[in-house]
Amino acid sequence: MDDERLDLREVPPPQRHPKIFDAFERLESGEALTLINDHEPTPLYHQLSAEVPAFDAEGYTVDRVGPEEFIATLPKK
C-alpha cells in the first residue's frame, strides 16, 4: 500500500480539511493518507464516514504518540 503523509500541525485549522480532502481524492484505491496532527481527528473521521464512500472506516487507525501529536491513517477502498 502506498502512503501519502500530511503534517497538519503548522497548517491553520480552516485550511486543514480542504487540504485533507484534496489529498485523499488523489489516492488510488488501496492507498492510505497518513496525517500528523496536534489533536485526535475525530470530527474528520465522522465527516469522511458520512460524506466519502471511498473512505475505509474499518481500516482507520489513530495513535497518540505525544501530548500534541496524533498519527491517523485514512485508507481508501
C-alpha positions in Angstrom: 0.0 0.0 0.0 1.4 3.4 -1.0 1.2 6.1 1.6 0.9 9.9 1.4 1.7 11.9 4.5 0.5 15.3 5.6 1.8 17.1 8.6 -1.0 19.4 9.6 0.4 20.8 12.9 1.6 24.1 11.2 -1.4 24.4 8.9 -4.1 26.9 10.0 -7.3 25.0 11.1 -9.6 26.4 8.4 -7.2 25.1 5.7 -6.8 21.5 7.1 -10.0 19.8 5.9 -9.8 21.1 2.3 -6.1 20.0 2.2 -7.0 16.5 3.6 -9.9 16.0 1.2 -7.8 17.1 -1.8 -5.0 14.7 -0.8 -7.5 11.8 -0.1 -9.2 12.3 -3.5 -5.8 11.9 -5.3 -5.2 8.5 -3.7 -5.8 5.3 -5.7 -7.9 2.5 -4.3 -5.9 0.6 -1.7 -3.7 3.5 -0.8 -3.8 5.5 2.5 -3.3 9.0 3.7 -1.4 9.4 6.9 -2.0 12.6 8.9 0.2 14.0 11.6 -2.0 16.3 13.7 -2.0 18.2 17.0 -5.3 16.6 18.2 -7.3 13.4 17.6 -9.1 13.9 14.3 -12.5 12.5 15.4 -14.6 15.2 13.6 -12.7 14.4 10.4 -13.3 10.7 10.8 -17.1 11.3 11.2 -17.1 13.7 8.2 -15.3 11.2 6.0 -17.5 8.4 7.1 -20.7 10.4 6.2 -19.5 12.1 3.0 -16.9 9.9 1.3 -18.0 6.5 0.2 -14.3 5.6 -0.7 -13.2 6.1 2.9 -12.5 2.7 4.6 -13.7 3.5 8.1 -13.0 -0.1 9.3 -9.3 0.4 8.3 -8.9 3.8 10.0 -6.4 4.0 12.8 -5.2 6.7 15.1 -2.3 6.7 17.6 -1.3 9.3 20.1 2.5 9.5 20.0 2.9 12.6 22.1 1.0 15.2 24.1 0.1 17.1 21.0 0.9 14.6 18.3 -1.5 12.1 16.7 -0.9 10.0 13.7 -4.0 8.9 11.8 -4.2 6.6 8.8 -7.1 7.1 6.4 -7.3 4.2 3.9 -9.2 4.4 0.6 -11.3 1.5 -0.5 
